[in-house]
């Protein structure tokens, strides 16, 4: 199963993952260390909770990070926001537009017409390899 989420912490909007990585068991926010499971669930809110071994967070620190002002704070309702992810021809497609049609519908009859080239696309084989990677920095102003 492939899952995709917006790369933004639900707490303060910090970017969660800055660099490519090969394997993770959790996703940690660099700002206040909120932790997310790979299925997007919020699993840790350090400085909001006492430690796992029962030690209490000192009151002067707890006051800075407490959620008492947040009515009915519930970790289960504060996971990462999912985005649609689907695969075809050994490629993963991520779609952040909630209004877009499903990938299979959007591709229409393209997939059947490419079936004879399936091995070239890496389905069950190494397939295509990257030729070049290009990254663009775009000066932009964004708000959460």
Helices and strands as residue ranges (DSSP letters): E 4-5, E 26-28, E 35-37, E 42-44, H 59-65, G 75-77, E 82-88, E 91-95, H 103-107, H 110-113, G 115-121
